Amino acid sequence: MGLSDGAAIEQVNVETGVTQVVMPQGGSASVVRALNERGWDTIYAILNPTSSPSGKYIAALAQTNGGSVPVVTDSAGSFVAAGVPNPDAQAMAWNPTEDVLAYSTGVLIPPSPAQNDWTVELLTPSNGTNRRLAELTSTDELILGLEWSPDGTVLAVNGSRIENQDLVVLLEARTGVVLDRVPIDSEIPASLIDWGPA
């Protein structure tokens, strides 16, 4: 079942119960049309809408027949740009200092980790470009979370691996160079990561 032209994305504050429309009515139709033009004829859901730091853009993860696709609209809800489609995208995050969206891509092909291809991509809505920041192919990491440092210079990537060997990979935001790999001893994969005070 696809989205109708009158559909809107709403965000609900679970503490207060206040509902805020973050993609105006008709905006989802713009996204659906743009994705249809790219060959994805069924849009199942549009998830996790989030505003860019400037408030100029709204990003969401569209679940389509071709996989998960990060999409960006302007504040009026009109389609602006799309990321790279992939079956297993799970995470995206805006750089806090500029309108650049980081998102994960990947294909999980169990049981062979060698066939997995987990990457972090950067989407710049102002010019519609996608750039691969980093590729994590040496392990079977499933990217569950992305979080920018407060100054936007480092990206923390939360990877879930087999045998409870999760880790956080710190990437330099301009080059994608791995600054550190921090193992996490956890029985449950954690998708939420956050930066704290030094």
Secondary structure as GFF3:
##gff-version 3
##sequence-region A 1 198
A	DSSP	beta_strand	9	12	.	.	.	ID=ss1
A	DSSP	beta_strand	19	23	.	.	.	ID=ss2
A	DSSP	alpha_helix	27	37	.	.	.	ID=ss3
A	DSSP	beta_strand	43	51	.	.	.	ID=ss4
A	DSSP	beta_strand	57	64	.	.	.	ID=ss5
A	DSSP	beta_strand	67	74	.	.	.	ID=ss6
A	DSSP	beta_strand	79	82	.	.	.	ID=ss7
A	DSSP	beta_strand	92	94	.	.	.	ID=ss8
A	DSSP	beta_strand	101	105	.	.	.	ID=ss9
A	DSSP	three_ten_helix	113	115	.	.	.	ID=ss10
A	DSSP	beta_strand	118	124	.	.	.	ID=ss11
A	DSSP	beta_strand	129	136	.	.	.	ID=ss12
A	DSSP	beta_strand	142	148	.	.	.	ID=ss13
A	DSSP	beta_strand	154	160	.	.	.	ID=ss14
A	DSSP	three_ten_helix	162	164	.	.	.	ID=ss15
A	DSSP	beta_strand	165	172	.	.	.	ID=ss16
A	DSSP	beta_strand	178	185	.	.	.	ID=ss17
###
